[in-house]
Amino acid sequence: MTRYVVGVDFGTLSGRAVVVRVDDGAEVGTAVHEYRHGAVERTLPATGEALPPHWALQMPSDWVDVLRHAVPAALASVEGGLDATQVVGIATDFTACTFLPVLADGTPLGDLLPDRPHAYPKLWKHHAAQRQADRINRLAEERGEAWLARYGGKLSAEWQFAKALQVLEEDPEVYARAERFIEAADWIVWQLTGVETRNACTAGYKGAHQDGGYPSRDYFEALHPGFGTFLDKVDGPLAPLGGLAGRLTAEAAEWTGLPEGIAVAVGNVDAHVTAPAAQAVEAGQLVAIMGTSTCHVMSGATLADVPGMCGVVADGIVPGLYGYEAGQSGVGDIFGWFVETQLEAGLTHDELTARAAAQRPGQHGLVALDWHNGNRSVLVDHHLSGVVVGQTLATRPEDQYRALIEATAYGTRTIVETLEAAGVPVTEFIAAGGLLKNTFLMQVYSDVLRRPISVIDSEQGPALGSAIHAAVAAGEYPDVRAAAAAMGKVKHAVYTPDQAAADVYDRLYAEYRRLHDYFGRPEAAGGNEVLHRLRELREEVAR
């Protein structure tokens, strides 16, 4: 009997399920379900209360609806039909850090306290905890905490500690009611199996779990009296990636239309799970998952301290290697923002891309900084904001659009160069995600990076990666490497750099780096805190 697995990818605005044949990774069915509430960034649905700036929440009921709708629809979409008994496993991946307070049985606090914003899951792009992150980093540096180097010297405001500390300081009742804090990646597996598990990936990258443990209780208490209890709310055994988290419950089987008792894999992060889908399981293969944001993940043979990394975790992507993560907090989101808010002429992405592609590199005379959603790597500062330099009365929308695309490519080059300067070589650059559809953008990246770019041969990279992990959890393959070799898909060197364009981009990138350090490193000699001051003024006026 031909066997299949299901991968479910929970994104920022929707969830998608894919049915995959175990033997060869063929994607035979797929479906997408849009979240009813989307990303909650302006008002709390239960009350209509306006949320403060830089908040981003989600509703757990939307995630369960993906299981109820997308999985059955994906099964039904299989040409010629599919007997559900042929499905032997299911796996899920999630945005991260998407973090929520729950009771000991997994009940989200938002279900019990619907009028309290802090009771809801904080989405990955919730950036309102930057001040907490600044204190977390300052104290860790003062104390000489050894784990800080694994995160390039700074923990992000997007990660677990800052978000939980914000809850404690701004709504201590919600913090006290929370018996557990858990990543959405683990919460959804809890709903599928009825058993709480914690995956090693999110614990390491988003929770600073290193060398067998979290930072000390003494450190947490020094941050805020009573914050030491956070360890009790997150601690527990960690499960390896590709491991068996449990078996599908009767209730979850009814939601999904899958057989009760099939294997449920340990949860994972959407970016990290994409690496085996692109057959990037060896040291030096960097995968850039390019969508609303970009996450850069790669494995290395050795442990190195790399400035501005989101984390370096042993076995964090595939067993036996150190997993490195970096990222850009806004990429596709920046292009979408520009089209939606800056243009009145009704131009579309396709029209702007065509106009921008007709230009020569450097023709528009602009350089931009891609910080419209803050900077994740390598500056780790979400109080930064976007900058465009060189505008004149002759500047056209396509000039600005192209400059924003180039800025995101410069940001990626900064990450690649930082990795290599720290002794972590990048031998292959592989792209995945929704932005692959923009071939002009991909060529710009190849020119800016001066590297060939390979591409994943799937439109559902994270979901395919989850399916690969499901196959391992179900015992169909001995490990992730073997499953990736059989089920992963990649096309090598699809884009190659144009040398003349690359020469011009080298000059523009040099200007980008000058602006990057001037605006992004205010503590350095010659730096300037103007972006921080402007943000503080904006928030002061808003209050």
C-alpha positions in Angstrom: 0.0 0.0 0.0 1.3 3.4 -1.0 1.8 5.5 2.2 1.4 9.2 2.7 2.0 11.8 5.3 0.5 15.3 6.0 2.5 18.4 6.7 0.7 21.5 8.1 2.4 24.9 8.0 1.0 27.6 10.3 2.0 31.0 8.9 1.3 34.6 9.8 -2.1 35.0 8.1 -3.1 31.4 7.1 -2.3 27.7 7.5 -1.7 25.3 4.7 -1.7 21.5 4.5 0.0 19.3 2.0 -0.4 15.5 1.4 2.9 14.0 0.5 3.8 10.5 -0.8 6.4 8.9 1.4 8.4 7.2 -1.3 9.4 10.2 -3.3 8.0 13.4 -1.7 5.4 14.0 -4.4 2.9 16.6 -3.3 -0.5 15.1 -4.2 -2.9 17.3 -2.4 -2.9 20.8 -0.8 -5.3 23.3 0.7 -5.0 26.7 2.5 -7.2 28.1 5.2 -7.1 31.8 6.0 -7.2 32.8 9.7 -10.5 34.5 10.5 -8.7 37.0 12.7 -5.5 37.2 10.7 -2.7 38.9 12.6 -4.3 41.0 15.4 -2.4 44.3 15.4 -4.9 47.1 15.8 -7.8 46.2 18.0 -8.6 43.3 20.4 -11.5 41.3 18.7 -13.3 40.5 21.9 -13.7 44.2 23.0 -12.7 46.4 20.1 -10.0 47.9 22.4 -7.2 49.6 20.5 -3.9 47.9 20.9 -0.7 49.9 21.6 1.9 50.4 18.9 4.0 47.5 17.8 1.7 44.8 19.1 0.8 41.6 17.2 -1.4 38.9 18.6 -3.1 35.7 17.2 -6.2 33.7 18.1 -5.6 29.9 18.9 -9.1 29.1 17.6 -7.8 30.1 14.1 -5.1 27.5 14.4 -7.5 24.7 15.3 -9.7 25.8 12.3 -6.7 25.0 10.0 -6.8 21.4 11.3 -10.6 21.4 10.8 -10.6 22.8 7.3 -7.3 22.7 5.5 -6.4 19.1 6.3 -9.7 17.6 5.2 -9.6 19.8 2.1 -6.1 18.7 1.2 -7.1 15.1 1.5 -10.2 15.7 -0.7 -8.0 17.5 -3.3 -6.0 14.4 -4.1 -6.7 13.4 -7.7 -8.4 10.1 -7.9 -9.2 10.1 -4.2 -7.2 8.9 -1.2 -8.1 6.4 1.4 -7.2 8.2 4.7 -5.9 4.9 6.1 -3.0 5.3 3.8 -1.8 8.3 5.9 0.7 7.2 8.5 1.7 10.5 10.1 1.2 14.2 10.5 3.7 17.0 11.4 3.3 20.7 11.9 5.5 23.8 11.9 4.9 27.3 13.1 6.1 30.9 13.1 8.3 31.6 16.0 8.6 33.0 18.5 4.8 32.9 18.8 4.3 32.4 22.5 1.2 32.0 24.7 0.2 31.7 28.3 -2.0 28.6 29.1 -3.3 26.6 32.0 -1.8 23.3 33.0 -4.2 21.5 30.6 -3.3 23.7 27.7 -6.3 26.0 27.8 -5.3 29.4 26.4 -5.7 32.2 28.9 -7.4 34.3 26.2 -10.3 31.9 26.4 -10.7 32.8 30.1 -9.7 36.5 30.0 -10.9 37.7 26.6 -10.6 41.4 27.6 -6.9 41.2 28.5 -4.5 41.6 25.6 -1.6 39.9 27.4 -3.7 36.7 27.8 -3.4 36.1 24.0 -0.5 34.6 22.0 2.1 37.2 21.0 2.9 36.7 17.4 6.5 36.5 16.2 6.4 40.2 15.0 5.1 41.5 18.3 7.8 44.2 18.9 6.4 46.0 21.9 8.9 44.3 24.3 12.1 46.0 23.0 12.6 47.8 26.3 12.4 44.5 28.2 14.9 43.0 25.6 17.3 45.9 26.2 17.3 45.1 30.0 17.6 41.4 29.4 20.7 42.0 27.2 22.2 44.6 29.5 22.0 42.5 32.6 23.3 39.4 30.8 26.3 41.3 29.6 26.9 42.8 33.0 26.8 39.4 34.6 28.9 37.8 31.9 26.2 35.2 31.1 27.9 32.6 28.9 24.8 31.8 26.9 24.5 35.4 25.5 27.3 34.7 23.0 25.3 32.0 21.3 22.8 34.8 20.3 25.4 37.1 18.9 25.4 39.2 22.0 21.7 40.1 22.1 18.4 38.4 22.6 15.7 39.7 20.3 12.5 41.4 21.5 10.7 38.8 19.5 11.9 35.9 21.7 10.4 34.3 24.8 12.0 36.1 27.6 11.1 39.6 26.5 7.5 38.7 25.8 7.0 36.9 29.1 8.7 39.7 31.0 6.4 42.2 29.4 3.4 40.2 30.6 4.7 40.1 34.1 5.4 43.9 34.2 2.3 45.1 32.4 -0.3 42.5 33.6 1.0 40.6 36.6 -2.4 38.9 37.1 -2.2 37.3 33.7 1.3 36.2 34.4 0.3 34.7 37.7 -2.7 32.8 36.1 -0.4 31.3 33.5 0.6 27.9 34.7 2.6 27.3 31.5 4.1 29.5 28.7 4.4 27.6 25.5 5.4 28.1 21.9 2.5 27.8 19.4 4.6 25.1 17.7 4.2 22.9 20.8 0.7 24.0 21.7 -0.7 22.7 18.4 1.0 19.4 18.9 -0.6 19.3 22.3 -4.0 19.6 20.7 -3.2 16.8 18.3 -1.9 14.3 20.9 -3.4 15.4 24.2 0.2 15.4 25.6 2.4 18.4 26.2 5.8 18.2 24.5 8.5 20.8 24.0 10.7 20.8 20.9 14.4 21.3 21.1 14.4 23.8 18.2 12.2 26.6 19.7 13.6 26.0 23.2 17.1 26.6 21.9 16.6 29.5 19.4 13.7 31.3 21.2 14.2 30.3 24.8 18.0 30.4 25.2 18.1 26.7 26.3 21.8 25.8 25.9 24.0 23.0 27.2 21.2 21.2 28.9 19.4 24.1 30.6 18.0 27.6 30.7 19.7 30.6 32.3 19.7 30.5 36.1 16.8 31.4 38.3 19.1 34.0 39.9 19.4 35.8 36.6 15.6 35.9 36.1 15.1 37.2 39.6 17.6 39.9 39.0 15.6 41.0 36.0 12.4 41.3 38.0 11.5 39.9 41.4 9.2 36.9 40.9 10.4 36.3 37.3 12.3 33.2 38.5 8.9 31.4 38.3 9.1 31.7 34.5 11.4 28.7 34.6 8.7 26.6 36.2 6.3 27.7 33.5 8.5 26.5 30.6 10.7 23.7 31.9 10.3 20.1 30.9 12.0 17.4 28.8 12.9 18.5 25.3 12.0 16.3 22.3 14.3 15.9 19.3 13.3 17.1 15.8 11.8 14.2 13.8 10.9 12.5 17.0 7.5 11.0 17.9 5.5 13.4 20.0 2.5 11.1 20.4 -0.5 9.6 18.6 -3.4 11.4 17.0 -6.3 11.6 19.5 -9.9 10.7 18.6 -10.9 14.3 18.8 -8.1 15.4 16.5 -8.9 12.6 14.1 -12.4 13.9 13.9 -11.2 17.4 13.1 -8.7 16.3 10.4 -10.4 13.2 8.9 -7.2 11.2 9.6 -7.0 7.9 11.4 -6.9 7.9 15.1 -3.5 6.8 16.5 -1.2 7.8 13.6 2.1 9.3 14.4 2.4 13.0 15.3 5.9 14.4 15.0 7.5 16.8 17.4 6.8 20.5 16.6 9.2 22.6 14.6 9.8 26.2 13.3 8.6 27.0 9.8 12.1 28.2 8.6 14.1 25.3 10.2 11.8 22.7 8.9 12.3 24.0 5.3 16.0 23.0 5.2 15.4 19.3 4.7 12.7 20.1 2.2 15.4 21.8 0.1 17.8 19.0 0.8 20.0 21.4 2.8 21.1 19.1 5.5 24.9 19.4 5.2 27.2 22.1 6.7 27.4 25.3 4.7 24.1 25.1 2.9 22.2 28.3 3.8 18.4 28.4 3.2 16.7 31.8 3.0 13.0 31.5 3.5 11.7 34.6 1.8 8.2 35.9 2.5 6.8 38.6 4.7 10.1 38.4 6.5 13.2 36.3 5.7 14.7 33.7 7.9 18.2 32.5 7.1 19.1 29.0 8.5 22.1 26.8 7.9 24.1 24.1 9.6 27.8 24.3 10.5 30.3 21.7 11.5 31.8 23.9 14.3 30.5 26.1 17.0 31.2 29.8 16.5 30.1 33.1 18.1 28.5 35.1 15.3 27.4 38.7 16.0 23.7 39.3 15.7 22.6 35.7 15.2 19.1 34.6 16.4 20.8 31.6 17.9 23.3 28.8 17.5 21.9 25.5 18.7 23.4 22.0 18.7 21.2 19.7 16.6 19.0 22.7 16.0 18.2 21.9 12.3 19.6 18.4 11.7 21.3 16.1 14.2 25.1 16.2 14.5 25.6 19.8 13.3 25.2 23.3 14.8 22.2 25.1 13.5 22.7 28.8 12.8 19.7 31.2 12.5 19.6 34.8 11.3 16.8 36.9 9.8 15.3 40.1 8.5 12.1 41.2 10.2 10.6 42.8 7.1 11.0 41.9 3.5 7.8 41.1 1.6 6.0 43.1 4.2 8.0 46.2 3.1 7.0 45.8 -0.5 3.4 45.3 0.5 3.5 48.3 2.7 4.8 50.4 -0.1 2.1 49.3 -2.6 -0.7 49.6 -0.1 0.1 52.9 1.6 2.5 54.9 -0.5 0.8 54.8 -4.0 -2.3 56.4 -5.2 -1.8 55.6 -8.8 -3.1 52.0 -8.4 0.2 50.4 -9.5 0.6 46.7 -8.6 3.6 44.7 -7.6 3.9 43.3 -11.1 3.7 46.7 -12.7 6.3 48.2 -10.3 8.5 45.1 -10.8 8.4 45.5 -14.6 9.3 49.2 -14.4 12.1 48.5 -11.9 13.5 45.7 -14.0 13.8 48.1 -16.9 16.3 50.2 -15.0 20.0 49.6 -14.7 21.6 49.1 -11.3 22.3 52.5 -9.7 20.1 54.4 -12.2 17.7 55.6 -9.5 20.4 57.1 -7.3 18.9 55.7 -4.1 20.1 53.6 -1.1 17.6 52.3 1.4 17.8 50.6 4.8 15.4 47.7 5.2 14.4 48.4 8.8 10.7 49.2 8.4 9.9 46.4 10.8 13.1 46.8 12.8 16.3 44.8 12.4 16.6 41.2 13.5 20.1 40.4 12.3 22.7 41.5 12.8 21.8 44.6 14.9 19.0 42.9 16.9 17.1 46.2 17.4 13.4 46.6 16.7 13.5 50.3 17.6 15.2 51.0 14.3 13.1 52.1 11.3 13.4 52.4 7.5 15.5 55.0 5.7 15.7 56.0 2.0 18.5 58.3 0.9 18.9 60.1 -2.4 15.4 61.1 -3.3 14.8 64.1 -5.6 11.8 65.6 -7.3 12.5 63.3 -10.2 12.2 60.1 -8.0 9.5 57.8 -9.3 7.6 55.0 -7.5 9.5 52.3 -9.4 12.8 53.9 -8.2 11.7 53.6 -4.6 10.4 50.1 -5.1 13.6 48.9 -6.6 15.6 50.5 -3.9 13.6 48.6 -1.3 14.2 45.3 -3.0 17.9 46.1 -3.2 17.9 47.0 0.5 16.6 43.6 1.5 19.3 42.0 -0.6 22.0 44.2 1.1 20.6 43.0 4.4 21.0 39.4 3.4 24.5 40.1 2.2 25.3 41.6 5.6 24.2 38.4 7.3 26.2 36.1 4.9 29.3 38.2 5.4 28.9 38.2 9.1 28.6 34.4 9.2 31.7 34.0 7.0 33.8 36.5 9.0 33.1 34.5 12.1 34.4 31.3 10.5 31.1 29.8 9.3 31.4 29.3 5.5 28.3 29.5 3.3 28.9 27.0 0.4 25.4 27.2 -1.2 22.7 29.8 -1.0 19.2 28.2 -1.4 16.0 30.3 -1.6 12.5 29.3 -0.6 9.2 31.0 0.1 6.7 33.1 -1.7 9.1 35.7 -3.1 10.6 33.0 -5.4 7.8 34.0 -7.8 9.5 37.4 -8.4 12.3 36.4 -10.8 13.6 40.0 -11.0 14.0 40.1 -7.2 15.9 36.8 -7.2 18.3 38.0 -9.9 18.9 41.2 -7.8 19.8 38.9 -4.9 22.2 36.9 -7.0 23.9 40.0 -8.3 24.1 41.6 -4.8 25.4 38.5 -3.2 27.7 37.7 -6.1 26.6 34.1 -5.7 24.6 31.5 -7.6 21.2 31.0 -6.0 19.5 27.5 -5.9 15.8 27.3 -5.3 13.6 24.8 -3.6 11.4 22.9 -6.1 8.2 23.3 -4.0 5.7 26.1 -3.4 5.0 24.7 0.1 8.5 24.3 1.5 7.6 24.4 5.2 4.7 22.1 4.8 6.9 19.7 2.8 9.5 19.9 5.4 6.9 19.0 8.1 5.8 16.1 6.0 9.4 14.9 5.9 9.5 15.0 9.7 6.2 13.1 9.8 7.7 10.3 7.7 10.6 10.0 10.2 8.3 10.1 13.2 6.2 7.4 11.6 9.3 5.2 11.1 9.3 5.4 7.4 12.9 6.7 7.4 15.6 6.2 10.0 16.4 10.0 10.2 15.8 13.4 8.7 18.8 13.1 6.3 17.6 10.0 4.7 14.0 11.3 4.4 15.3 14.6 2.9 17.3 12.7 0.3 14.2 10.9 -0.9 11.5 13.5 -0.4 13.3 16.9 -0.6 13.4 18.9 -3.8 15.9 21.5 -5.0 17.1 23.0 -8.3 20.7 24.1 -8.2 22.2 27.4 -9.5 19.0 28.7 -11.1 20.2 32.3 -10.9 23.8 33.3 -11.5 25.3 36.8 -11.0 25.7 39.3 -13.8 29.2 40.6 -13.2 28.5 44.1 -14.5 25.5 44.5 -12.2 27.5 43.0 -9.3 30.2 45.6 -9.8 27.7 48.4 -9.4 26.0 46.7 -6.4 29.4 46.5 -4.7 29.6 50.3 -4.7 26.0 50.6 -3.6 26.4 48.0 -0.8 29.4 50.0 0.5 27.1 53.0 0.9 24.5 50.7 2.6 27.0 49.6 5.1 28.0 53.1 5.9 24.4 54.0 6.6 23.8 50.7 8.4 26.5 51.5 10.9 25.8 55.2 11.2 22.1 54.7 12.0 22.2 51.2 13.4 25.2 51.4 15.8 24.6 54.6 17.7 26.9 53.5 20.5 29.8 53.3 18.1 32.1 56.2 17.2 30.3 58.4 14.6 26.9 56.7 15.2 23.7 58.6 15.6 20.6 57.8 17.6 18.2 59.8 15.4 16.0 56.7 14.6 15.6 55.9 18.3 14.8 59.5 19.2 12.1 59.7 16.4 10.5 56.5 17.6 10.4 57.7 21.2 8.8 61.0 20.1 6.2 59.2 18.1 5.3 56.9 21.0 5.2 59.9 23.4 2.8 61.8 21.2 0.7 58.6 20.7 0.4 58.2 24.5 
